Structure formats: C-alpha cells, structure tokens
Amino acid sequence: MEAEKIIAQLESILASEHVHTDDKTRKLFAEDLIFSGPPPLAVIAPATRDEVRDSVRACTKAGVALLPRGGGLSYTAGYVQSEEDAVPAVVLDTRRLDRVLEVNADNMTVTVEAGCTCETMMAATAEYGLRATMFGPTTGRYSTIGGSLSNNCMFFGSAKAGTSADAVLGLEVVSADGKVVVTGSGAIKNSVPFFRNNGPDLTGLFLNDAGAVGIKVAATLRLEKIPKGQAASSFTFGSFDTLIHAIRAIGQSGLASECLGVGPAPLGDEAVSDPTLHVMCEGWTQEIADAHLAAIFEIVGTDGTAGEPVVPNFIRDNPFSFVQSPLDAKGRMQIWTHGVFPLGRVTDAYDGFMTVLKDQFADMAALDIEASLSFACAGSAMMVEPVLYWHGQAKNLHHTGMTPVEDRAPEDNDAARRDACVRSIRGAFASMMDDLGAAHMQYGRFYSYASATNDETVALLRNVKRAVDPENLINPGVLGL
Ligand SMILES: Cc1cc2nc3c(=O)[nH]c(=O)nc-3n(C[C@H](O)[C@H](O)[C@H](O)COP(=O)(O)OP(=O)(O)OC[C@H]3O[C@@H](n4cnc5c(N)ncnc54)[C@H](O)[C@@H]3O)c2cc1C
C-alpha cells in the first residue's frame, strides 16, 4: 500500500495532529542515543487502547511494520531499524497512554497504561504509602513502564526485588492482528489482575521481548508498603578485586535494596581513584534497616573503608532526577554496555571487560576516550557494565530525550573517529559476553539473542512469533527475529 493511503487511514483513526509525517519528527524517531536508521513513514501517538488496536490493525493489514517506542532512552536499536533490513514502518509513540488506571491497596496492585512513567506511577502509589517492588530505572521521569518491561530494567529496589519483569502480575497486549490479549489472573473470567502464574506464564512471553511479540498497552505490578527504616553507607576499596568480593557477598545475602559499585577502569600507568560501593538497606523499622546495614559492614570487613553515604542518600532523595541528561557531568557522550552474570562469574566478567579495554587502550588514549566499570546487584544476578565517555557527535535525542541540554560547540574532526572506536569497543564487549554466556536486558537489535541462545529455544520462540505475527510486522529484527 502506498504511504499516503496508510497515513490517511491513521489520520482517520487518530486526530491528524497525532500522526506526524514531517521530516524533523521522523528523523528524531529514527535514532536512539547511538544508532540511526531510515526515517519511518510516520510517527503516531495513540492515546487509548482502542486507538492502538485500530492503528495496529490498519498497519499490519497494509503490510506496514510497527516500531513501538516509549521514552526512547535505550541505546540498542530497540525501535530503530537497520538501513539494510528496514521495511516500511510506522513508529508508535506510547507516551500519550499515560494514565494510572488503578491503585488497589487491598490487592497490593497498581495498573497503569504502558506509556506511564515510573515517576507518575510512584507518585500515585505513594499516596497510599505503597510502591512497586522494583520501582524503576534512574530515567524513571522520562522512560515508560512499557519500555522498561520490554527492555527489562533494574535499579531502584533491584538488589532485593530483581528486575522490572519480576514485579509484573499481568499485561494487556495488542497483537499484530489487532486483538487485545490479557495475561495472568486478569484473563480469568470474572477475576482481576492479582496473580501472575495462572497456568503457563504467558506474561513472561512479553517481558524482555524488545517489543517483538506485541504492543503492551497496560501492565499490573505488585506493590509493597514503603519501608519506614532506611540505612545507607558508602565504602572505598583498594582494588576492583576486593570490591567484587564484597558486592558478590552482599548480593548473596539479600540484605540490600540497592547495591552499586563504580570506579574508573584501571587501564594505563596513571593512578586512578579507588572504586567505591554504595549500599542502601531498608526495613519495616529503623532498627531492622540498621541491623541489615550492620550485617553488611560485617561482610565488607576490613576490605572497604566506610565513608559518608552521600551518593546512596542523594539517589534516594532524588530518585528520578539525579540522572537528568544522557551526557556525563563533563558534557561528554557516555554509553553503557552491560551483561547480566551469575554471582559466581562476576570475576570472569570483570576480567573479560578489562581484556577488551586493555586491547583498545592505545586507540582510546589517542582519541581521549575514557572508561569506568560498574557492578549492580539485581536479585539473583549481577549486572556488570563498563561505561565509555567521549566527545562525539550528539544525536537529536541527546538534546531532547531528557532535560534539554544546551547546543554544544561543533564537534572537532575526530568526533566521527571517536564514535567509530566506541562502536568497535562495544562490538568487542558483546562478543566477549557471548563467550561468557551473559544474559541481557535491553536486547534491541544490538545484543545477540537468536545466535547466542540454543537452537531449540529459539525455534520455539520463532514459532510463537509466527503464530502471533505471521508477517513479522511487530518490531521486526529485534532479538534477531
Ligand atoms: C542516562 C540514562 C540512565 C539510564 N539508567 C538506567 C537504569 O538505571 N536502569 C536500567 O535498566 N536502564 C537504564 N537506562 C536505559 C533506559 O532508560 C531503560 O531501559 C528504560 O526502561 C527505557 O524505557 P523507554 O520508555 O525509554 O523505552 P524505549 O527506549 O522507548 O524502548 C525500549 C524497548 O521497548 C520497546 N517498547 C517500548 N514501549 C513498548 C510497548 N508499549 N510495547 C512493546 N514494546 C515497547 C521498544 O521497541 C524498545 O525495543 C538508562 C538510560 C539512560 C540514557
């Protein structure tokens, strides 16, 4: 079908001001923080489940793909097609689906539309003294629940409660044929969403799927009472070895709500500052929180030197505003490349990342690219994540995705070379992690799912995808599908 026809149809489903076909918008939505692709035919912004359903039905009937997008703050080509594999597509911007549908303090559930931000959800549940068990990534002011569940994400509450996927009790998803599928106990006739595992876990099929299996329109999450007690500490370590030893033991203990280790990557001959660990414990009472922190002091022992908990307290006091920009504090680009590892393999992961960085050190030094490493407890696992910092070519999203940043000075001639070097280092990280059997959040089109997972498992997923999306029109290409 010609582009004009489908656009006219979409304009009859949505008001025309919510069907964007101008070059500026199409270009903005064809980029994430690092990848660029061909501009979509249009960007649509439905505000209701029925508008999503009708738009999806119209597009797939016309053979046009849909690329779902929330806040757009991922960096793995999750909603950006590659130039080589691109098919005619429309980006579906979910941010007008932003309502909190219900806070049910008896059932301890919250149901929100998929474009709702974590901050909006948190404000609604806090009125009842409640919060989601994992209550968001640091970008929760701008990123959406739909994006966070499709990526799977971690941060607030994650050391204890795991990732965002672990908090989900049920979903409402629009499939490629425009049907609305409900998962969990919400699908039982005469019931409500309160329990995930009713029969096979169909909810899980749509989590961490990079939007491949359907368009989420609503989600129900599990709530808990906001604990009254809170106790935090920061520690400095003489080396990453001792930090890893401590953070792994803290992960095993289940005592912390957040536990994050960070430090500059020790690459060249110059001395770098020692890595630090930031721990937040909670408890029903202050005494319980204090007891958890005391146990963590015991775990750290003499390996770490305790300091004022400035960082963990600041993060908690400003949960969705302490990260305001995708640029770092020096105005440089920064990019994260993570792997999720079993606790017993954290040292291997550290060694793997350091080997890649040391191989690239000469180029990094020549191009003024710096690196740090971070470790974060995520339930039963550890996220290990090097961060690269460089003066590169900013994308439009760097200026518009979060708090607007000022226009930067024109890039020097080396910006493109730095960008290429960063991309090459990320590629080396990804293949090293495949060798180490890492899992991932935020798969998009960057990390290998199809090639790194065993054949039988991928074949089953391909069959499921074919059953719900026979023409492969819902976010084609993510997960390698
Ligand atoms: C400065 C910075 C800090 C960050 N901090 C964290 C952090 O603390 N923890 C963390 O885990 N991540 C973090 N991230 C990554 C990112 O913010 C999270 O992954 C976030 O959850 C993405 O949400 P989003 O709404 O922006 O999703 P998007 O980037 O818009 O989309 C993500 C994926 O989900 C799909 N998708 C979006 N909405 C839907 C839907 N309704 N139905 C189906 N598919 C959909 C998209 O196609 C895409 O594949 C950070 C990023 C930045 C830039």
The ligand as an SDF file (V2000), in Angstrom:
LIG
                    3D

 53 58  0  0  0  0  0  0  0  0999 V2000
   21.0940    8.3840   31.3960 C   0  0  0  0  0  0  0  0  0  0  0  0
   20.4660    7.0240   31.3410 C   0  0  0  0  0  0  0  0  0  0  0  0
   20.3310    6.2790   32.5040 C   0  0  0  0  0  0  0  0  0  0  0  0
   19.7420    5.0010   32.4610 C   0  0  0  0  0  0  0  0  0  0  0  0
   19.5880    4.3200   33.6370 N   0  0  0  0  0  0  0  0  0  0  0  0
   19.0530    3.0670   33.6030 C   0  0  0  0  0  0  0  0  0  0  0  0
   18.8860    2.3220   34.8040 C   0  0  0  0  0  0  0  0  0  0  0  0
   19.1090    2.8010   35.9130 O   0  0  0  0  0  0  0  0  0  0  0  0
   18.4360    1.0430   34.6970 N   0  0  0  0  0  0  0  0  0  0  0  0
   18.0980    0.4870   33.5040 C   0  0  0  0  0  0  0  0  0  0  0  0
   17.7070   -0.6780   33.4860 O   0  0  0  0  0  0  0  0  0  0  0  0
   18.1930    1.1940   32.3590 N   0  0  0  0  0  0  0  0  0  0  0  0
   18.6520    2.4670   32.3810 C   0  0  0  0  0  0  0  0  0  0  0  0
   18.7450    3.1920   31.2140 N   0  0  0  0  0  0  0  0  0  0  0  0
   18.1810    2.6240   29.9820 C   0  0  0  0  0  0  0  0  0  0  0  0
   16.6900    3.0360   29.7540 C   0  0  0  0  0  0  0  0  0  0  0  0
   16.3830    4.2330   30.3900 O   0  0  0  0  0  0  0  0  0  0  0  0
   15.7350    1.9650   30.2720 C   0  0  0  0  0  0  0  0  0  0  0  0
   15.9420    0.7570   29.5940 O   0  0  0  0  0  0  0  0  0  0  0  0
   14.2550    2.3730   30.1490 C   0  0  0  0  0  0  0  0  0  0  0  0
   13.4740    1.4000   30.7830 O   0  0  0  0  0  0  0  0  0  0  0  0
   13.8000    2.5280   28.7050 C   0  0  0  0  0  0  0  0  0  0  0  0
   12.4480    2.9320   28.7090 O   0  0  0  0  0  0  0  0  0  0  0  0
   11.8590    3.7590   27.4830 P   0  0  0  0  0  0  0  0  0  0  0  0
   10.4340    4.0510   27.7680 O   0  0  0  0  0  0  0  0  0  0  0  0
   12.7350    4.9090   27.1750 O   0  0  0  0  0  0  0  0  0  0  0  0
   11.9530    2.6510   26.3410 O   0  0  0  0  0  0  0  0  0  0  0  0
   12.3140    2.8130   24.7960 P   0  0  0  0  0  0  0  0  0  0  0  0
   13.7570    3.1130   24.6680 O   0  0  0  0  0  0  0  0  0  0  0  0
   11.3700    3.7280   24.1310 O   0  0  0  0  0  0  0  0  0  0  0  0
   12.0060    1.3390   24.2870 O   0  0  0  0  0  0  0  0  0  0  0  0
   12.7220    0.2450   24.7900 C   0  0  0  0  0  0  0  0  0  0  0  0
   12.3080   -1.0220   24.0510 C   0  0  0  0  0  0  0  0  0  0  0  0
   10.9630   -1.3490   24.3830 O   0  0  0  0  0  0  0  0  0  0  0  0
   10.1200   -1.3790   23.2260 C   0  0  0  0  0  0  0  0  0  0  0  0
    8.8530   -0.7970   23.6720 N   0  0  0  0  0  0  0  0  0  0  0  0
    8.6560    0.4240   24.2490 C   0  0  0  0  0  0  0  0  0  0  0  0
    7.3650    0.5480   24.6190 N   0  0  0  0  0  0  0  0  0  0  0  0
    6.7340   -0.5980   24.2600 C   0  0  0  0  0  0  0  0  0  0  0  0
    5.3920   -1.0750   24.3730 C   0  0  0  0  0  0  0  0  0  0  0  0
    4.4180   -0.3440   24.9360 N   0  0  0  0  0  0  0  0  0  0  0  0
    5.0940   -2.3110   23.8880 N   0  0  0  0  0  0  0  0  0  0  0  0
    6.0650   -3.0810   23.3210 C   0  0  0  0  0  0  0  0  0  0  0  0
    7.3410   -2.6720   23.1840 N   0  0  0  0  0  0  0  0  0  0  0  0
    7.6820   -1.4560   23.6610 C   0  0  0  0  0  0  0  0  0  0  0  0
   10.8650   -0.5840   22.1770 C   0  0  0  0  0  0  0  0  0  0  0  0
   10.5410   -1.0240   20.8770 O   0  0  0  0  0  0  0  0  0  0  0  0
   12.3200   -0.8970   22.5330 C   0  0  0  0  0  0  0  0  0  0  0  0
   12.6960   -2.1230   21.9840 O   0  0  0  0  0  0  0  0  0  0  0  0
   19.3090    4.4640   31.2230 C   0  0  0  0  0  0  0  0  0  0  0  0
   19.4310    5.2350   30.0510 C   0  0  0  0  0  0  0  0  0  0  0  0
   19.9890    6.5000   30.1070 C   0  0  0  0  0  0  0  0  0  0  0  0
   20.0570    7.3000   28.8570 C   0  0  0  0  0  0  0  0  0  0  0  0
  1  2  1  0
  2  3  1  0
  2 52  2  0
  3  4  2  0
  4  5  1  0
  4 50  1  0
  5  6  2  0
  6  7  1  0
  6 13  1  0
  7  8  2  0
  7  9  1  0
  9 10  1  0
 10 11  2  0
 10 12  1  0
 12 13  2  0
 13 14  1  0
 14 15  1  0
 14 50  1  0
 15 16  1  0
 16 17  1  0
 16 18  1  0
 18 19  1  0
 18 20  1  0
 20 21  1  0
 20 22  1  0
 22 23  1  0
 23 24  1  0
 24 25  2  0
 24 26  1  0
 24 27  1  0
 27 28  1  0
 28 29  2  0
 28 30  1  0
 28 31  1  0
 31 32  1  0
 32 33  1  0
 33 34  1  0
 33 48  1  0
 34 35  1  0
 35 36  1  0
 35 46  1  0
 36 37  1  0
 36 45  1  0
 37 38  2  0
 38 39  1  0
 39 40  1  0
 39 45  2  0
 40 41  1  0
 40 42  2  0
 42 43  1  0
 43 44  2  0
 44 45  1  0
 46 47  1  0
 46 48  1  0
 48 49  1  0
 50 51  2  0
 51 52  1  0
 52 53  1  0
M  END
$$$$
